[in-house]
Amino acid sequence: MVKDRLSLVRDYQNFLTKFRKQIPTHYNQIELMDELMNKNVDWYISISNRSDGKTFNYISFFMKLAIEFDIKFTLICRHYDLRKAYVELVEKIAIELKHFKPEKLIITRSNEYSTIFYDDKKIGIITDLNDATDLKYHSNFLKDFPIIVYDEFLALEYDYLPDEWEKLKTIYDSIDRNHGNIPYLEIPKIVLLGNAVNFSSPLLANLDIFNVLQKHPINTKRQYGKINLEMRRNDFSNEKRNTRAFDSDNDAMTTGEFDFNTYNLTDDALRNHISKNGDYFYIKTEDRFIKVMYNFNDYQTNIKVVPHTDDYFYCTEVADVEDGVTYLKESYYKENHSKRYYRQSNLHFDNAYTKQYILQDQKLIDLNMNKLIKQHKSYENRKYGIRDFDRHEKMHQDNFIEQTKKYLINKYT
């Protein structure tokens, strides 16, 4: 007999409660899983300090879930070489937890993925982002593994793949073949587990949650649209770690919080000031887009890195020149322009990620932002004259489009 939704939710919650009783009190209690059946959530992000137990507890939960409910999972790592570490982790979980019998666990390997069997039943696969393209040819197989788990998704700055977002999306698209008919879940789910190393992750950039990360209270779980986020500091595990060797009592690996430098970041008052009589334009860089929002009268400016836009006014690469787009040649750069950022000026950053992205690139630091603003303002005056109404409509339409895109992405991805 087919169970109704309420019965499925009750069965799942009973299972979760029973599983959670086996987790030691001092370690991560996998609270994000309270909302696994929430149809409005796509992303589950757990960020904490090291030794919080999130990797061990979440992955063991998905193993048990697959055994009991046949809801299989996909473990993703960055590189092929890291797959072995996942295999060892799964084997360790089977040995250490009484949920499992290690003799029943078998892991077979192929080029594109490794398959995890328990008691001759497939429960999960292990793959890596660099196999994203090849995995498209296995979509009929992958669709049966709808929970995507990406552990250690936060890394040292230069360890990220430049196309992590695109590769993860490709894997998600290969899995998303059941069109809302996945038992219990309805849609595939993405679980990101990480320590607060830095916020340079392309995933965080594309999810556009830097302002959320700055304000999210530690040791809480909250939902932001399609994202369920928890940030934790495990003081019990910190007491067991030797933080003396590198004086790391206050670093992100210990506190579970990102190290935000809030100097010169935009506040809500400035955002409102710009939106009341403002305009904006986009700059396409080699790998990102920069949105520059400025007040039409006093040039107070808010600068923000965004994942994508269809139209841009300037570009830094010759290959991106199109009709109506200005290439930023040498005359648009100015030596010592960095003082506009470390001294009080009209230029501000929307969030800490944008600040880091721009200030770590000497070319972007030297970009004469005020020259770009004045040139764009002159263009807008020729286009609209002095009619504030048209600019207000433009800002309103942009905000409406931005919110609509977020709604559609939330609903259909």
Legacy VTK file of the C-alpha trace (Angstrom):
# vtk DataFile Version 3.0
C-alpha trace
ASCII
DATASET POLYDATA
POINTS 413 float
0.000 0.000 0.000
1.289 3.459 -0.942
1.734 5.646 2.125
0.546 9.233 2.239
2.939 12.119 2.800
2.107 12.436 6.501
2.917 8.765 7.106
6.218 9.102 5.247
7.182 12.130 7.335
6.285 10.294 10.541
8.324 7.230 9.547
11.310 9.370 8.660
11.181 11.446 11.853
10.932 8.305 13.985
13.981 6.909 12.216
15.906 10.170 12.698
15.048 10.327 16.405
16.200 6.757 16.923
19.448 7.344 15.020
20.215 10.570 16.886
20.026 8.779 20.242
23.182 6.896 19.242
25.191 10.110 18.672
27.328 11.180 21.663
25.950 14.363 23.209
29.141 16.367 22.705
29.213 15.971 18.907
27.255 17.277 15.929
23.623 16.184 16.198
22.897 16.395 12.416
20.136 18.946 13.038
19.937 19.829 9.341
18.355 16.446 8.780
15.204 17.617 10.580
14.340 19.303 7.272
15.478 16.637 4.800
11.895 16.102 3.633
11.224 19.836 3.340
10.327 20.354 -0.336
11.446 24.004 -0.183
15.054 23.234 0.745
17.702 22.203 -1.794
20.942 22.950 0.067
22.015 21.822 3.543
25.218 23.504 4.719
27.025 22.544 7.929
30.030 24.680 8.906
31.902 24.173 12.163
35.311 23.835 13.768
37.405 20.724 13.312
36.606 17.559 15.279
32.924 18.470 15.594
31.936 15.040 14.257
29.807 16.343 11.399
31.470 14.265 8.660
31.289 11.035 10.628
27.733 11.589 11.851
26.188 12.850 8.611
27.726 10.175 6.383
26.898 7.363 8.816
23.327 8.711 8.872
23.092 8.558 5.068
24.474 5.017 5.095
21.820 3.902 7.570
19.106 5.843 5.718
19.976 4.042 2.486
19.849 0.666 4.214
16.508 1.292 5.935
14.656 3.440 3.360
16.542 2.777 0.110
17.352 6.506 -0.210
20.833 6.263 -1.692
23.587 8.906 -1.643
26.447 10.247 -3.751
29.694 11.209 -1.997
31.652 13.824 -3.928
35.246 14.947 -3.528
37.352 17.358 -5.576
39.886 15.038 -7.133
40.135 11.364 -8.067
42.992 10.872 -5.583
40.675 11.782 -2.689
38.248 8.960 -3.394
40.444 6.564 -1.412
39.999 8.737 1.684
36.219 8.435 1.331
36.505 4.652 0.985
38.553 4.505 4.167
36.056 6.746 5.981
33.087 4.558 5.017
35.002 1.447 6.114
35.876 3.096 9.434
32.234 4.017 10.046
31.166 0.409 9.408
33.770 -0.852 11.873
33.207 1.651 14.681
29.414 2.071 14.800
27.080 -0.616 16.070
24.569 0.336 13.343
26.663 -1.715 10.922
28.485 -5.017 10.525
31.770 -4.429 8.661
31.732 -7.859 7.011
28.583 -6.816 5.122
30.279 -3.783 3.539
31.798 -4.092 0.060
33.124 -1.238 -2.106
33.826 -1.838 -5.796
35.766 0.568 -8.005
35.342 1.770 -11.595
36.772 4.708 -13.540
33.931 7.153 -12.919
32.772 6.068 -9.459
33.074 3.510 -6.685
29.928 1.702 -5.529
29.159 1.040 -1.858
27.291 -2.194 -1.118
25.902 -3.258 2.222
24.521 -6.765 2.586
24.610 -7.035 -1.254
22.476 -3.889 -1.572
23.702 -0.727 -3.290
23.550 2.179 -0.825
25.871 4.825 -2.274
28.550 5.825 -4.734
31.791 7.801 -4.440
32.898 10.091 -7.253
34.756 13.346 -7.877
34.000 16.664 -9.560
36.484 16.085 -12.356
34.364 13.161 -13.586
31.297 15.375 -13.959
31.216 15.227 -17.766
31.685 11.457 -17.979
28.993 10.916 -15.352
26.385 12.349 -17.729
26.553 9.050 -19.598
25.535 7.222 -16.409
22.492 9.369 -15.578
20.099 6.410 -15.701
22.181 4.847 -12.918
22.917 8.062 -10.987
19.260 9.034 -10.617
18.962 6.368 -7.906
21.509 8.212 -5.684
19.720 11.542 -5.061
21.439 12.808 -1.893
24.664 14.562 -2.894
27.201 14.944 -0.078
30.236 17.157 -0.645
32.546 16.969 2.362
35.399 19.463 2.865
33.773 21.803 0.365
35.698 24.658 2.002
39.421 24.462 1.325
42.617 26.470 1.201
42.247 29.324 -1.236
44.186 27.829 -4.159
42.753 24.317 -3.781
39.368 25.258 -5.250
38.567 24.240 -8.803
37.722 27.308 -10.910
34.611 25.556 -12.256
33.402 23.812 -9.102
29.910 25.260 -9.432
29.517 24.138 -13.045
30.839 20.622 -12.329
28.593 20.153 -9.294
25.639 21.404 -11.340
26.467 18.906 -14.085
26.427 16.059 -11.568
23.172 17.338 -10.063
21.565 17.517 -13.515
22.671 13.940 -14.209
21.033 12.790 -10.974
17.855 14.870 -11.320
16.004 12.496 -13.668
13.043 11.448 -11.521
11.242 14.790 -11.952
9.976 15.296 -8.422
9.106 11.643 -7.810
11.916 10.607 -5.464
10.506 8.685 -2.481
10.486 10.813 0.691
12.626 13.578 -0.872
10.768 14.323 -4.137
13.836 16.249 -5.396
17.611 15.657 -5.086
19.291 17.231 -2.062
22.784 18.729 -1.742
24.662 18.538 1.568
27.816 20.615 2.027
30.080 19.889 5.000
33.051 22.080 5.830
35.220 23.888 8.324
35.394 27.671 8.308
38.662 27.773 6.345
37.801 30.750 4.150
34.881 32.034 2.116
36.556 31.839 -1.316
34.451 28.847 -2.320
32.812 29.224 -5.756
29.772 27.492 -4.259
29.296 30.201 -1.632
29.746 32.833 -4.331
27.073 31.340 -6.573
24.690 30.784 -3.667
25.188 34.467 -2.803
25.086 33.978 0.973
28.091 35.988 2.161
25.924 38.518 3.979
24.143 35.601 5.656
27.433 34.053 6.781
28.503 37.351 8.330
25.333 37.618 10.430
24.398 34.001 11.185
24.601 33.377 14.962
27.017 30.639 16.002
25.486 27.390 17.314
22.210 27.896 15.448
20.394 26.431 12.457
18.275 28.635 10.191
16.648 28.472 6.776
17.391 31.139 4.163
15.162 30.507 1.149
16.287 27.235 -0.438
19.255 26.930 1.969
19.306 25.374 5.429
22.451 26.502 7.267
24.029 25.545 10.565
27.209 27.035 12.035
28.675 25.411 15.130
31.547 25.796 17.552
32.230 22.601 19.488
33.995 23.689 22.672
34.203 20.096 23.893
36.303 19.024 20.905
38.366 22.228 21.046
39.430 21.397 24.594
40.848 18.111 23.327
42.848 19.698 20.510
46.334 21.118 21.032
45.804 24.716 19.908
48.968 25.849 21.677
51.445 24.738 18.988
50.268 27.295 16.418
48.446 29.672 18.795
45.221 28.778 17.041
42.713 29.462 19.830
41.099 32.220 17.810
41.443 31.011 14.234
38.484 29.856 12.154
39.309 26.162 12.588
38.734 26.601 16.319
35.941 29.149 16.483
33.864 27.676 13.640
33.355 31.218 12.332
34.865 32.952 9.317
37.433 35.639 9.926
35.594 38.679 8.534
37.342 42.003 8.135
34.393 44.395 8.285
36.334 47.553 7.470
34.789 49.436 4.550
31.827 47.081 4.187
28.452 48.502 3.180
25.749 48.807 5.822
21.972 48.843 5.312
21.794 52.627 5.580
24.150 53.030 2.620
22.276 50.419 0.584
19.042 52.330 1.156
20.721 55.640 0.330
21.909 54.294 -3.019
18.644 52.586 -3.904
16.609 55.763 -3.402
18.467 57.655 -6.118
20.889 55.213 -7.626
22.034 53.403 -10.697
24.241 50.413 -11.429
26.332 48.658 -14.055
28.198 45.368 -14.381
31.845 44.622 -15.092
32.760 41.228 -16.536
36.146 40.003 -15.305
37.983 36.868 -16.337
35.888 34.617 -14.086
33.236 36.730 -12.318
30.896 39.694 -12.659
31.118 42.809 -10.492
27.982 44.843 -9.868
28.677 48.514 -9.104
25.752 50.384 -7.509
26.154 54.131 -6.962
24.135 57.121 -5.808
23.509 59.484 -8.713
24.211 62.618 -6.666
27.104 61.950 -4.274
28.668 58.850 -5.912
28.489 56.739 -2.743
29.140 53.276 -4.114
28.449 49.663 -3.181
30.500 47.020 -5.036
29.403 43.396 -5.153
30.658 40.244 -6.890
27.745 38.334 -8.448
27.723 34.891 -10.097
26.178 35.893 -13.423
24.406 38.558 -15.435
23.208 38.573 -19.027
24.327 42.144 -19.747
27.450 44.024 -18.741
28.702 47.535 -19.455
32.470 46.958 -19.095
34.811 43.999 -19.494
38.445 43.329 -18.547
39.117 40.718 -21.250
39.251 41.428 -24.994
37.396 38.165 -25.707
34.326 39.533 -23.878
33.911 42.683 -25.964
30.439 42.948 -27.518
28.338 45.709 -29.032
27.726 48.339 -26.379
30.428 46.952 -24.063
33.522 49.006 -23.217
36.838 47.190 -22.914
38.832 48.443 -19.939
42.134 49.352 -21.564
45.118 50.878 -19.770
43.627 54.366 -19.503
40.974 53.005 -17.108
43.570 52.048 -14.501
45.251 54.336 -12.016
48.316 53.767 -9.855
47.838 54.188 -6.097
44.103 53.746 -6.529
44.256 51.368 -3.547
44.116 54.384 -1.223
40.457 54.734 -2.231
39.868 51.479 -0.352
42.069 51.761 2.725
41.151 55.401 3.358
37.636 56.701 3.834
36.127 57.317 0.401
32.926 56.765 -1.559
33.841 53.170 -2.462
32.512 50.337 -0.286
32.179 46.554 -0.534
28.864 44.747 -0.190
30.424 41.803 1.667
33.734 40.361 2.813
33.983 37.984 -0.158
33.766 40.858 -2.641
36.386 42.741 -0.662
38.771 39.793 -0.739
38.136 39.098 -4.435
38.985 42.647 -5.485
41.793 43.435 -3.075
43.741 40.278 -3.874
43.849 41.238 -7.570
46.179 44.157 -8.285
44.506 44.811 -11.619
41.119 45.238 -9.950
42.587 47.382 -7.162
44.004 49.780 -9.759
40.759 49.989 -11.717
39.651 53.629 -11.599
36.159 52.974 -10.318
35.135 56.628 -10.124
36.040 57.129 -13.771
33.805 54.199 -14.680
30.975 55.605 -12.579
31.186 59.061 -14.153
31.309 57.571 -17.636
28.297 55.408 -16.914
26.422 58.348 -15.394
27.094 60.390 -18.531
25.725 57.543 -20.631
22.604 57.317 -18.439
22.033 61.086 -18.675
22.122 60.898 -22.436
19.751 57.938 -22.340
17.287 59.189 -19.730
18.025 62.892 -19.433
17.501 64.117 -15.880
14.416 61.987 -15.213
14.888 60.373 -11.835
11.731 58.343 -12.423
13.388 56.268 -15.145
16.371 55.479 -12.944
14.078 54.494 -10.114
12.195 52.221 -12.486
15.467 50.697 -13.653
16.563 49.989 -10.064
13.126 48.630 -9.195
13.096 46.380 -12.259
16.598 45.108 -11.471
15.610 44.263 -7.911
12.429 42.592 -9.158
14.344 40.498 -11.709
16.922 39.522 -9.086
14.226 38.394 -6.651
12.328 36.574 -9.418
15.461 34.666 -10.440
16.055 33.609 -6.844
12.430 32.451 -6.586
12.587 30.446 -9.816
15.921 28.877 -8.906
14.520 27.999 -5.508
11.439 26.426 -7.069
12.846 24.550 -10.042
16.452 23.579 -9.218
LINES 1 414
413 0 1 2 3 4 5 6 7 8 9 10 11 12 13 14 15 16 17 18 19 20 21 22 23 24 25 26 27 28 29 30 31 32 33 34 35 36 37 38 39 40 41 42 43 44 45 46 47 48 49 50 51 52 53 54 55 56 57 58 59 60 61 62 63 64 65 66 67 68 69 70 71 72 73 74 75 76 77 78 79 80 81 82 83 84 85 86 87 88 89 90 91 92 93 94 95 96 97 98 99 100 101 102 103 104 105 106 107 108 109 110 111 112 113 114 115 116 117 118 119 120 121 122 123 124 125 126 127 128 129 130 131 132 133 134 135 136 137 138 139 140 141 142 143 144 145 146 147 148 149 150 151 152 153 154 155 156 157 158 159 160 161 162 163 164 165 166 167 168 169 170 171 172 173 174 175 176 177 178 179 180 181 182 183 184 185 186 187 188 189 190 191 192 193 194 195 196 197 198 199 200 201 202 203 204 205 206 207 208 209 210 211 212 213 214 215 216 217 218 219 220 221 222 223 224 225 226 227 228 229 230 231 232 233 234 235 236 237 238 239 240 241 242 243 244 245 246 247 248 249 250 251 252 253 254 255 256 257 258 259 260 261 262 263 264 265 266 267 268 269 270 271 272 273 274 275 276 277 278 279 280 281 282 283 284 285 286 287 288 289 290 291 292 293 294 295 296 297 298 299 300 301 302 303 304 305 306 307 308 309 310 311 312 313 314 315 316 317 318 319 320 321 322 323 324 325 326 327 328 329 330 331 332 333 334 335 336 337 338 339 340 341 342 343 344 345 346 347 348 349 350 351 352 353 354 355 356 357 358 359 360 361 362 363 364 365 366 367 368 369 370 371 372 373 374 375 376 377 378 379 380 381 382 383 384 385 386 387 388 389 390 391 392 393 394 395 396 397 398 399 400 401 402 403 404 405 406 407 408 409 410 411 412
